[in-house]
Amino acid sequence: MTDAKAKNSARNGAAPRAHSTLDAAFLEAQRNPEASPRFFDELMATTLFMPIHDEPEETLTGGQSISPIVFEVEDEETILVFDSEERLAEWATEPVNYVGLPGAAIFEMFDGREQVGLNLGVAPSSLIITRENVEWLHERALEATQTEEVPAGASLRVEPPTEAPREAVAALTSRLAGFRAEIEEATLFRLFVEGADGRETSRLVLALAPTALGAHRADEVAAALAKTARSSFSIAEPLEVTILHPGSELLEKARNVGLRLPIIDFGSLN
């Protein structure tokens, strides 16, 4: 375990650096708490660079074995991550091995036994992510790998998304603006599924109808919006993102009762 407290505190008075996308999202969340989901969305999507003991080794299953360095920060075991190699180099006082992984992959590795220090002392987004919040992000990262299929022959019923939080809908709308060329329409609704045993379950669903241009990128776009959804919706009520053909029967039902999210062209706003 390495003591990083003195080194990080010595940099707290450093001159301001150029802002990254993650810095901008962090500063906006400080000014406006309703923007916090966007910061967590950026955190999960950003490549983070983490100091490790040795270079990753191949495992028997074809994966990689990574041994992160655990530091002591504010008397807590801490994993350090940086949103650029330059910031990691600025923090380090000697050569160090490191690995770069998407934030979602980082938080999938850690379940809250250690806290995470982000850009400590080297960026506007210098932040200690507490063990409780690491656990919360860990659960969201795990949700990315889970899918739930609708059983064949199940009875489907569509209703309005009455419990969708306003800030979560705003985060999705903002994210959709980046896919104006790929997404023709986006509809949020609640789907009730009745199985063969008569039991009924429900889920929140965001249905995306791709444009002809965006059809080949549909899975990529859905994955990006799913990251926003995981950061914006509660763990107890996650949002599922699905791609539907514009002429599908389910999307037609959703149009009648669901919430249509606008595909905003920010370039046209004054």
Buried (B, 14 or more C-beta within 10 A) or exposed (E): EBEBBEBBEEBEEEEEBEBBEBBBBBBBBBEEEBBBBBBBBBBBBBBBBBBBEEEBEEEEEEEEEBEBBBBEBEEEEBBBBBBBEBBBBBBBEEEBBBBBBBBBBBBBEBBBEBBBBBBBBBBBBBBBBEBEBBBBBBBBBBBBEEEEEBEEEBEEEBBBBEEBBEBBBBBBBBBBBBBBEBBBBBBBBBBBBBEEEEEEEEBBBBBBBBBEEBEEBBEEBBEBBBBBBBBBBEEEBBBBBBBBEEEEEBBEBBBEEBBEBEBBEEEEEE
